[in-house]
Structure formats: structure tokens, C-alpha cells
């Protein structure tokens, strides 16, 4: 990779920046590369991947159990799911209401869009954020309850 240093920087000012960039972006860390290569060769990487897939599938099963049927889309081993909101909810109001009522943070579709016109009224829920399956179950119950609540008008909590 060729870098051009801005002309107004003196060479002695540019060198530390160039050195820092080269140290962090030139190549993958040899130590990590060696570790991952060993894991691939001895089967550890597959063991880790299998464990992650099992945990993700178990968390997806919890989501299917707790959330209303047909309310979300997800890969069966995915760490996230997309919850489609009922027509009474605006995605930004839902995010704000859920955080205010339960302290949970979900992300509206806006954060993942390049073009923001005609975005679906949906939110992304991370199934991996909860430290345990029990905590995930409780968090998804809060999402399910929010989906059933009547929409709160914007700024209703501001007095």
C-alpha cells in the first residue's frame, strides 16, 4: 500500500504516523497468524466453530419460543435477528420505548442502510449480547412485551 503524506507535514512529523500505520495495517500479526494456523491444522478451529453454532442455534430456539410467531427473520445459527414491527410502531419510537421501559438496546434499520428512504419498520436484536441464556430469555420477553404494547407517541416521555 502506498501512502501519501500531506505536503504541509514535515518529514519528522510524518514518520511517526507512517510507522504507526505500517505497524498496525501492513499485515496480520504473525503471532495470531501462527495461532490460527495451528488451530486450523489441529482441529481446534472447527471445535470452536461448532460450539459457537450450537450456542447460536440454542439462542435462536429461545427466540422462536419467546417472540411472536412470524415476527422475525434470522439464519438458524445466526447471532442476530430482524424483528418486524407491528404497523402501529415507528422503528425509532420502538427503540426509544424499549430502552426506556427495560434498558434494552436494539438497533433500528437506519444504522444498516445506505439509502434511508422507505426503510422497513424493523429492528435488529443481538442474541449474543446476553451473557447467559436465562438473561437472553428475559430480554426477549421484554421485546415481546414491547411488541404487544400500544405505540407511544413521539416525545410522550418529555414533560
ZAZA-483955 format. One record per residue (C-alpha): residue number from 1; x, y, z. Coordinates in Angstrom, 3 decimals, m for minus. Example, Ala and Ser with C-alpha at 12.3 -4.5 7.8 and 13.67 -1.06 7.14 Angstrom:
BEGIN
<pos: 1 | u: 12.300 | v: m4.500 | w: 7.800>
<pos: 2 | u: 13.670 | v: m1.060 | w: 7.140>
This chain:
BEGIN
<pos: 1 | u: 0.000 | v: 0.000 | w: 0.000>
<pos: 2 | u: 1.390 | v: 3.394 | w: m0.971>
<pos: 3 | u: 0.609 | v: 6.310 | w: 1.325>
<pos: 4 | u: 0.997 | v: 9.953 | w: 0.518>
<pos: 5 | u: 1.713 | v: 12.220 | w: 3.444>
<pos: 6 | u: 0.079 | v: 15.642 | w: 3.314>
<pos: 7 | u: 2.533 | v: 18.239 | w: 1.985>
<pos: 8 | u: 2.115 | v: 20.534 | w: 4.982>
<pos: 9 | u: 3.550 | v: 17.932 | w: 7.348>
<pos: 10 | u: 7.280 | v: 17.993 | w: 7.875>
<pos: 11 | u: 9.062 | v: 14.683 | w: 7.327>
<pos: 12 | u: 9.872 | v: 14.389 | w: 11.046>
<pos: 13 | u: 6.159 | v: 14.829 | w: 11.884>
<pos: 14 | u: 5.007 | v: 12.333 | w: 9.267>
<pos: 15 | u: 7.348 | v: 9.487 | w: 10.182>
<pos: 16 | u: 5.646 | v: 8.534 | w: 13.489>
<pos: 17 | u: 2.272 | v: 8.488 | w: 11.727>
<pos: 18 | u: 3.632 | v: 6.387 | w: 8.884>
<pos: 19 | u: 5.335 | v: 3.998 | w: 11.302>
<pos: 20 | u: 2.154 | v: 3.589 | w: 13.370>
<pos: 21 | u: 0.085 | v: 2.877 | w: 10.268>
<pos: 22 | u: 2.589 | v: 0.358 | w: 8.967>
<pos: 23 | u: 2.760 | v: m1.379 | w: 12.323>
<pos: 24 | u: m0.998 | v: m1.767 | w: 12.537>
<pos: 25 | u: m2.102 | v: m2.165 | w: 8.921>
<pos: 26 | u: 0.752 | v: m3.695 | w: 6.959>
<pos: 27 | u: m0.072 | v: m7.328 | w: 7.674>
<pos: 28 | u: m1.771 | v: m9.677 | w: 10.071>
<pos: 29 | u: 0.039 | v: m10.231 | w: 13.345>
<pos: 30 | u: 2.497 | v: m13.125 | w: 12.925>
<pos: 31 | u: 1.633 | v: m14.441 | w: 16.385>
<pos: 32 | u: m2.111 | v: m14.507 | w: 15.652>
<pos: 33 | u: m1.493 | v: m15.956 | w: 12.196>
<pos: 34 | u: 0.571 | v: m18.748 | w: 13.729>
<pos: 35 | u: m2.061 | v: m19.415 | w: 16.391>
<pos: 36 | u: m4.936 | v: m19.567 | w: 13.906>
<pos: 37 | u: m2.911 | v: m21.779 | w: 11.548>
<pos: 38 | u: m2.235 | v: m24.206 | w: 14.403>
<pos: 39 | u: m5.942 | v: m24.187 | w: 15.349>
<pos: 40 | u: m6.969 | v: m24.935 | w: 11.769>
<pos: 41 | u: m4.411 | v: m27.725 | w: 11.465>
<pos: 42 | u: m5.170 | v: m29.427 | w: 14.785>
<pos: 43 | u: m8.978 | v: m29.101 | w: 14.593>
<pos: 44 | u: m9.373 | v: m26.534 | w: 17.385>
<pos: 45 | u: m10.893 | v: m24.002 | w: 14.965>
<pos: 46 | u: m13.612 | v: m26.486 | w: 13.960>
<pos: 47 | u: m14.303 | v: m27.297 | w: 17.617>
<pos: 48 | u: m14.716 | v: m23.591 | w: 18.416>
<pos: 49 | u: m16.889 | v: m23.043 | w: 15.342>
<pos: 50 | u: m19.116 | v: m25.994 | w: 16.255>
<pos: 51 | u: m19.550 | v: m24.685 | w: 19.805>
<pos: 52 | u: m20.495 | v: m21.231 | w: 18.507>
<pos: 53 | u: m23.002 | v: m22.763 | w: 16.078>
<pos: 54 | u: m24.591 | v: m24.862 | w: 18.851>
<pos: 55 | u: m24.899 | v: m21.842 | w: 21.128>
<pos: 56 | u: m26.324 | v: m19.702 | w: 18.326>
<pos: 57 | u: m28.874 | v: m22.400 | w: 17.451>
<pos: 58 | u: m29.896 | v: m22.671 | w: 21.119>
<pos: 59 | u: m30.348 | v: m18.901 | w: 21.304>
<pos: 60 | u: m32.384 | v: m18.919 | w: 18.089>
<pos: 61 | u: m34.607 | v: m21.605 | w: 19.668>
<pos: 62 | u: m35.187 | v: m19.309 | w: 22.661>
<pos: 63 | u: m36.172 | v: m16.516 | w: 20.267>
<pos: 64 | u: m38.652 | v: m18.822 | w: 18.493>
<pos: 65 | u: m40.103 | v: m19.794 | w: 21.870>
<pos: 66 | u: m40.456 | v: m16.266 | w: 23.266>
<pos: 67 | u: m41.170 | v: m13.939 | w: 20.353>
<pos: 68 | u: m44.467 | v: m13.975 | w: 18.467>
<pos: 69 | u: m44.514 | v: m16.449 | w: 15.594>
<pos: 70 | u: m43.541 | v: m14.824 | w: 12.307>
<pos: 71 | u: m42.320 | v: m11.626 | w: 13.970>
<pos: 72 | u: m38.684 | v: m12.050 | w: 12.971>
<pos: 73 | u: m36.316 | v: m13.358 | w: 10.343>
<pos: 74 | u: m32.957 | v: m14.968 | w: 11.060>
<pos: 75 | u: m30.496 | v: m17.605 | w: 9.978>
<pos: 76 | u: m30.974 | v: m20.711 | w: 12.177>
<pos: 77 | u: m27.415 | v: m20.328 | w: 13.510>
<pos: 78 | u: m27.232 | v: m16.537 | w: 13.296>
<pos: 79 | u: m26.272 | v: m14.278 | w: 16.159>
<pos: 80 | u: m28.818 | v: m11.625 | w: 15.186>
<pos: 81 | u: m32.422 | v: m11.471 | w: 14.152>
<pos: 82 | u: m34.566 | v: m8.885 | w: 12.419>
<pos: 83 | u: m37.825 | v: m8.142 | w: 14.205>
<pos: 84 | u: m40.547 | v: m6.683 | w: 12.009>
<pos: 85 | u: m42.567 | v: m4.178 | w: 13.990>
<pos: 86 | u: m46.371 | v: m4.039 | w: 14.067>
<pos: 87 | u: m47.782 | v: m1.240 | w: 11.904>
<pos: 88 | u: m48.564 | v: 0.899 | w: 14.963>
<pos: 89 | u: m44.842 | v: 1.225 | w: 15.784>
<pos: 90 | u: m42.255 | v: 3.510 | w: 14.215>
<pos: 91 | u: m38.810 | v: 1.892 | w: 14.497>
<pos: 92 | u: m37.210 | v: 4.888 | w: 16.227>
<pos: 93 | u: m40.048 | v: 5.151 | w: 18.752>
<pos: 94 | u: m39.849 | v: 1.401 | w: 19.404>
<pos: 95 | u: m36.099 | v: 1.593 | w: 20.080>
<pos: 96 | u: m36.566 | v: 4.528 | w: 22.467>
<pos: 97 | u: m39.538 | v: 2.914 | w: 24.231>
<pos: 98 | u: m37.795 | v: m0.429 | w: 24.692>
<pos: 99 | u: m34.726 | v: 1.246 | w: 26.147>
<pos: 100 | u: m36.808 | v: 3.415 | w: 28.470>
<pos: 101 | u: m39.037 | v: 0.555 | w: 29.667>
<pos: 102 | u: m36.467 | v: m2.228 | w: 30.021>
<pos: 103 | u: m32.994 | v: m0.799 | w: 29.476>
<pos: 104 | u: m32.527 | v: m2.942 | w: 26.371>
<pos: 105 | u: m30.852 | v: m1.567 | w: 23.283>
<pos: 106 | u: m31.881 | v: m2.762 | w: 19.846>
<pos: 107 | u: m30.839 | v: m1.142 | w: 16.595>
<pos: 108 | u: m33.220 | v: 0.306 | w: 14.018>
<pos: 109 | u: m32.772 | v: m0.480 | w: 10.327>
<pos: 110 | u: m31.394 | v: 3.029 | w: 9.730>
<pos: 111 | u: m27.990 | v: 2.016 | w: 11.096>
<pos: 112 | u: m27.594 | v: m0.612 | w: 8.373>
<pos: 113 | u: m28.922 | v: 1.313 | w: 5.388>
<pos: 114 | u: m27.063 | v: 3.216 | w: 2.727>
<pos: 115 | u: m30.221 | v: 4.764 | w: 1.345>
<pos: 116 | u: m32.670 | v: 5.780 | w: 4.043>
<pos: 117 | u: m35.838 | v: 6.215 | w: 2.030>
<pos: 118 | u: m38.548 | v: 3.613 | w: 2.578>
<pos: 119 | u: m36.786 | v: 1.579 | w: 5.238>
<pos: 120 | u: m38.722 | v: m1.279 | w: 6.797>
<pos: 121 | u: m40.069 | v: m0.715 | w: 10.283>
<pos: 122 | u: m37.781 | v: m3.256 | w: 11.887>
<pos: 123 | u: m35.039 | v: m3.598 | w: 14.477>
<pos: 124 | u: m32.008 | v: m5.857 | w: 14.791>
<pos: 125 | u: m31.680 | v: m7.826 | w: 18.009>
<pos: 126 | u: m28.348 | v: m9.324 | w: 19.031>
<pos: 127 | u: m28.708 | v: m12.783 | w: 20.541>
<pos: 128 | u: m25.065 | v: m12.876 | w: 21.565>
<pos: 129 | u: m25.089 | v: m9.795 | w: 23.777>
<pos: 130 | u: m26.725 | v: m11.519 | w: 26.760>
<pos: 131 | u: m24.165 | v: m13.282 | w: 28.941>
<pos: 132 | u: m26.427 | v: m16.282 | w: 29.614>
<pos: 133 | u: m29.403 | v: m17.989 | w: 28.011>
<pos: 134 | u: m31.543 | v: m17.021 | w: 31.011>
<pos: 135 | u: m30.689 | v: m13.356 | w: 30.519>
<pos: 136 | u: m31.443 | v: m13.679 | w: 26.818>
<pos: 137 | u: m34.813 | v: m15.235 | w: 27.646>
<pos: 138 | u: m35.651 | v: m12.290 | w: 29.919>
<pos: 139 | u: m34.510 | v: m9.744 | w: 27.344>
<pos: 140 | u: m36.562 | v: m11.376 | w: 24.596>
<pos: 141 | u: m39.596 | v: m11.382 | w: 26.910>
<pos: 142 | u: m39.153 | v: m7.604 | w: 27.207>
<pos: 143 | u: m39.015 | v: m7.318 | w: 23.404>
<pos: 144 | u: m42.153 | v: m9.477 | w: 23.089>
<pos: 145 | u: m43.952 | v: m7.301 | w: 25.648>
<pos: 146 | u: m42.929 | v: m4.156 | w: 23.784>
<pos: 147 | u: m44.256 | v: m5.599 | w: 20.527>
<pos: 148 | u: m47.654 | v: m6.055 | w: 22.224>
<pos: 149 | u: m47.748 | v: m2.573 | w: 23.771>
<pos: 150 | u: m49.527 | v: 0.273 | w: 22.133>
<pos: 151 | u: m47.147 | v: 2.646 | w: 20.407>
<pos: 152 | u: m46.116 | v: 5.649 | w: 22.454>
<pos: 153 | u: m46.377 | v: 8.977 | w: 20.633>
<pos: 154 | u: m43.026 | v: 10.657 | w: 19.982>
<pos: 155 | u: m41.781 | v: 12.741 | w: 22.906>
<pos: 156 | u: m44.542 | v: 11.407 | w: 25.187>
<pos: 157 | u: m41.975 | v: 10.917 | w: 27.933>
<pos: 158 | u: m40.794 | v: 14.542 | w: 27.764>
<pos: 159 | u: m42.583 | v: 16.889 | w: 30.132>
